[in-house]
């Protein structure tokens, strides 16, 4: 409700933290999740996720019936580890930049 009233007063850079399913549709575009999805760096993260999925298929032999060698599994595990690290760091960077670039950060306080 606070975000709806703040939009009327025209505070330009507002972000709402919280689970998107629990937010009202009128403020969903101000949620951190929506802003992360619309961010420029998200394209690279999505490409990394596609590559991660491909390596996971190789590791767990979902692409073919042939046996995967130990060397191939070792390479796949190494690539998966590196991709997960890259995805995590890029997502953290996107979130950090979004939060720091906002004038107002709204969230709920429980406890």
MIDOSE-1310 file (N, C-alpha, C; in nm, 2 decimals, decimal comma, always signed):
residues 111
xxxx	+0,08/-0,12/+0,00/+0,00/+0,00/+0,00/+0,09/+0,12/+0,00; +0,20/+0,12/+0,07/+0,29/+0,23/+0,07/+0,34/+0,26/-0,07; +0,38/+0,16/-0,14/+0,43/+0,18/-0,27/+0,33/+0,24/-0,37; +0,20/+0,20/-0,35/+0,10/+0,26/-0,44/+0,08/+0,41/-0,41
xxxx	+0,09/+0,45/-0,28/+0,08/+0,59/-0,24/+0,20/+0,67/-0,28; +0,32/+0,60/-0,28/+0,44/+0,67/-0,32/+0,45/+0,69/-0,47; +0,39/+0,60/-0,55/+0,39/+0,62/-0,69/+0,31/+0,75/-0,73; +0,20/+0,77/-0,65/+0,12/+0,89/-0,67/+0,20/+1,02/-0,65
xxxx	+0,29/+1,02/-0,55/+0,37/+1,13/-0,52/+0,49/+1,14/-0,61; +0,52/+1,04/-0,69/+0,62/+1,05/-0,79/+0,76/+1,02/-0,75; +0,79/+0,94/-0,65/+0,92/+0,90/-0,62/+0,97/+0,80/-0,73; +1,07/+0,84/-0,81/+1,10/+0,77/-0,93/+1,17/+0,63/-0,91
xxxx	+1,26/+0,62/-0,83/+1,34/+0,49/-0,82/+1,30/+0,42/-0,69; +1,20/+0,33/-0,71/+1,15/+0,25/-0,59/+1,17/+0,10/-0,63; +1,21/+0,02/-0,53/+1,22/-0,12/-0,55/+1,15/-0,19/-0,43; +1,07/-0,29/-0,46/+1,00/-0,37/-0,36/+1,06/-0,51/-0,34
xxxx	+1,11/-0,54/-0,22/+1,17/-0,67/-0,20/+1,05/-0,76/-0,15; +1,06/-0,88/-0,19/+0,96/-0,98/-0,15/+0,93/-1,08/-0,26; +0,86/-1,18/-0,22/+0,82/-1,28/-0,32/+0,72/-1,23/-0,42; +0,74/-1,24/-0,55/+0,65/-1,19/-0,65/+0,50/-1,24/-0,63
xxxx	+0,48/-1,36/-0,59/+0,35/-1,42/-0,58/+0,27/-1,35/-0,47; +0,34/-1,29/-0,37/+0,27/-1,22/-0,26/+0,25/-1,07/-0,29; +0,29/-1,02/-0,40/+0,28/-0,88/-0,43/+0,15/-0,86/-0,51; +0,09/-0,74/-0,49/-0,02/-0,70/-0,57/+0,02/-0,68/-0,71
xxxx	-0,07/-0,71/-0,81/-0,03/-0,69/-0,95/+0,01/-0,55/-0,99; -0,05/-0,45/-0,92/-0,02/-0,31/-0,95/+0,12/-0,27/-0,92; +0,18/-0,34/-0,82/+0,32/-0,30/-0,78/+0,42/-0,41/-0,83; +0,38/-0,50/-0,90/+0,47/-0,61/-0,95/+0,59/-0,56/-1,03
xxxx	+0,56/-0,46/-1,11/+0,67/-0,40/-1,19/+0,78/-0,34/-1,11; +0,75/-0,31/-0,99/+0,85/-0,24/-0,90/+0,92/-0,35/-0,81; +0,89/-0,48/-0,83/+0,95/-0,58/-0,75/+1,10/-0,61/-0,80; +1,18/-0,65/-0,71/+1,32/-0,68/-0,74/+1,32/-0,79/-0,85
xxxx	+1,24/-0,89/-0,83/+1,24/-1,00/-0,93/+1,21/-0,95/-1,07; +1,11/-0,86/-1,09/+1,08/-0,81/-1,22/+1,19/-0,72/-1,28; +1,25/-0,65/-1,19/+1,37/-0,56/-1,23/+1,49/-0,64/-1,27; +1,51/-0,75/-1,20/+1,62/-0,84/-1,23/+1,60/-0,91/-1,37
xxxx	+1,48/-0,95/-1,39/+1,44/-1,01/-1,52/+1,46/-0,92/-1,64; +1,43/-0,79/-1,61/+1,44/-0,69/-1,72/+1,58/-0,63/-1,73; +1,67/-0,66/-1,65/+1,80/-0,61/-1,65/+1,89/-0,66/-1,77; +1,99/-0,58/-1,80/+2,07/-0,61/-1,92/+2,16/-0,73/-1,89
xxxx	+2,21/-0,75/-1,77/+2,29/-0,86/-1,74/+2,22/-1,00/-1,74; +2,09/-1,00/-1,74/+2,02/-1,12/-1,73/+2,03/-1,21/-1,85; +2,06/-1,15/-1,97/+2,08/-1,23/-2,09/+2,20/-1,32/-2,08; +2,30/-1,27/-2,02/+2,42/-1,35/-2,00/+2,40/-1,46/-1,90
xxxx	+2,32/-1,43/-1,80/+2,29/-1,53/-1,70/+2,21/-1,64/-1,76; +2,11/-1,61/-1,85/+2,03/-1,71/-1,91/+2,11/-1,79/-2,01; +2,20/-1,74/-2,08/+2,29/-1,81/-2,16/+2,37/-1,91/-2,08; +2,42/-1,87/-1,96/+2,50/-1,96/-1,88/+2,41/-2,07/-1,83
xxxx	+2,28/-2,04/-1,80/+2,19/-2,15/-1,75/+2,17/-2,25/-1,86; +2,16/-2,21/-1,99/+2,14/-2,30/-2,10/+2,26/-2,39/-2,11; +2,38/-2,33/-2,10/+2,50/-2,41/-2,11/+2,52/-2,50/-1,99; +2,48/-2,46/-1,87/+2,48/-2,54/-1,75/+2,39/-2,66/-1,77
xxxx	+2,27/-2,64/-1,83/+2,18/-2,75/-1,85/+2,24/-2,85/-1,95; +2,31/-2,80/-2,05/+2,37/-2,89/-2,15/+2,48/-2,98/-2,08; +2,56/-2,91/-1,99/+2,67/-2,99/-1,92/+2,61/-3,09/-1,83; +2,49/-3,05/-1,77/+2,43/-3,15/-1,67/+2,38/-3,27/-1,75
xxxx	+2,33/-3,25/-1,87/+2,28/-3,36/-1,96/+2,40/-3,45/-1,99; +2,51/-3,39/-2,02/+2,63/-3,47/-2,05/+2,67/-3,55/-1,93; +2,67/-3,49/-1,81/+2,72/-3,55/-1,69/+2,63/-3,67/-1,65; +2,50/-3,65/-1,67/+2,40/-3,75/-1,63/+2,36/-3,84/-1,74
xxxx	+2,43/-3,82/-1,86/+2,41/-3,91/-1,98/+2,27/-3,91/-2,03; +2,20/-3,80/-2,03/+2,06/-3,79/-2,08/+2,06/-3,78/-2,23; +2,17/-3,74/-2,30/+2,16/-3,72/-2,44/+2,17/-3,84/-2,52; +2,24/-3,94/-2,47/+2,26/-4,06/-2,55/+2,27/-4,19/-2,46
xxxx	+2,27/-4,30/-2,53/+2,28/-4,43/-2,45/+2,42/-4,47/-2,42; +2,52/-4,40/-2,49/+2,66/-4,44/-2,47/+2,71/-4,41/-2,33; +2,81/-4,48/-2,29/+2,87/-4,46/-2,16/+2,96/-4,34/-2,16; +2,95/-4,25/-2,06/+3,03/-4,13/-2,05/+3,16/-4,17/-1,97
xxxx	+3,27/-4,13/-2,03/+3,40/-4,17/-1,97/+3,42/-4,08/-1,84; +3,51/-4,13/-1,76/+3,55/-4,06/-1,64/+3,61/-3,92/-1,67; +3,69/-3,91/-1,78/+3,75/-3,78/-1,82/+3,64/-3,68/-1,86; +3,54/-3,73/-1,93/+3,43/-3,64/-1,98/+3,35/-3,60/-1,85
xxxx	+3,33/-3,69/-1,76/+3,25/-3,65/-1,64/+3,33/-3,55/-1,56; +3,46/-3,56/-1,55/+3,55/-3,47/-1,48/+3,54/-3,33/-1,54; +3,55/-3,33/-1,67/+3,54/-3,20/-1,74/+3,40/-3,14/-1,72; +3,29/-3,22/-1,73/+3,16/-3,17/-1,71/+3,14/-3,11/-1,57
xxxx	+3,19/-3,18/-1,47/+3,18/-3,13/-1,33/+3,25/-3,00/-1,31; +3,37/-2,99/-1,37/+3,45/-2,87/-1,36/+3,37/-2,75/-1,43; +3,32/-2,78/-1,55/+3,24/-2,67/-1,62/+3,11/-2,63/-1,54; +3,05/-2,73/-1,48/+2,93/-2,70/-1,40/+2,96/-2,62/-1,28
xxxx	+3,07/-2,65/-1,21/+3,11/-2,57/-1,10/+3,14/-2,43/-1,14; +3,21/-2,41/-1,25/+3,25/-2,28/-1,30/+3,13/-2,20/-1,34; +3,03/-2,26/-1,41/+2,91/-2,19/-1,45/+2,82/-2,15/-1,33; +2,81/-2,24/-1,23/+2,73/-2,21/-1,12/+2,79/-2,09/-1,04
xxxx	+2,93/-2,08/-1,04/+2,99/-1,97/-0,97/+2,97/-1,84/-1,05; +2,98/-1,85/-1,18/+2,96/-1,73/-1,27/+2,81/-1,68/-1,26; +2,72/-1,78/-1,26/+2,57/-1,74/-1,25/+2,55/-1,67/-1,11; +2,60/-1,73/-1,01/+2,58/-1,67/-0,87/+2,64/-1,53/-0,87
xxxx	+2,76/-1,51/-0,91/+2,83/-1,38/-0,90/+2,76/-1,28/-0,99; +2,72/-1,32/-1,11/+2,65/-1,22/-1,20/+2,51/-1,18/-1,14; +2,44/-1,28/-1,08/+2,31/-1,24/-1,02/+2,33/-1,15/-0,90; +2,43/-1,18/-0,82/+2,45/-1,10/-0,70/+2,49/-0,95/-0,75
xxxx	+2,57/-0,94/-0,85/+2,61/-0,81/-0,90/+2,48/-0,74/-0,95; +2,40/-0,80/-1,03/+2,28/-0,74/-1,08/+2,19/-0,69/-0,96; +2,17/-0,77/-0,86/+2,08/-0,74/-0,75/+2,14/-0,62/-0,67; +2,28/-0,63/-0,65/+2,34/-0,52/-0,58/+2,33/-0,39/-0,65
xxxx	+2,35/-0,39/-0,78/+2,34/-0,27/-0,86/+2,20/-0,21/-0,86; +2,10/-0,30/-0,87/+1,96/-0,25/-0,87/+1,93/-0,19/-0,73; +1,96/-0,25/-0,63/+1,93/-0,20/-0,49/+2,00/-0,07/-0,47; +2,13/-0,06/-0,50/+2,21/+0,06/-0,48/+2,16/+0,18/-0,57
xxxx	+2,10/+0,15/-0,68/+2,06/+0,25/-0,77/+1,92/+0,31/-0,74; +1,85/+0,25/-0,64/+1,72/+0,30/-0,60/+1,72/+0,40/-0,49; +1,63/+0,49/-0,49/+1,62/+0,59/-0,39/+1,55/+0,53/-0,27; +1,45/+0,44/-0,29/+1,37/+0,39/-0,18/+1,36/+0,24/-0,20
xxxx	+1,39/+0,16/-0,09/+1,38/+0,02/-0,09/+1,27/-0,02/+0,01; +1,17/-0,09/-0,03/+1,06/-0,13/+0,05/+1,06/-0,28/+0,08; +1,03/-0,32/+0,20/+1,02/-0,46/+0,23/+0,93/-0,47/+0,36; +0,89/-0,59/+0,39/+0,82/-0,62/+0,51/+0,91/-0,66/+0,62
xxx	+0,87/-0,63/+0,74/+0,95/-0,66/+0,86/+0,87/-0,76/+0,95; +0,92/-0,88/+0,96/+0,85/-0,98/+1,04/+0,94/-1,02/+1,15; +0,88/-1,02/+1,27/+0,96/-1,07/+1,38/+0,96/-0,99/+1,50
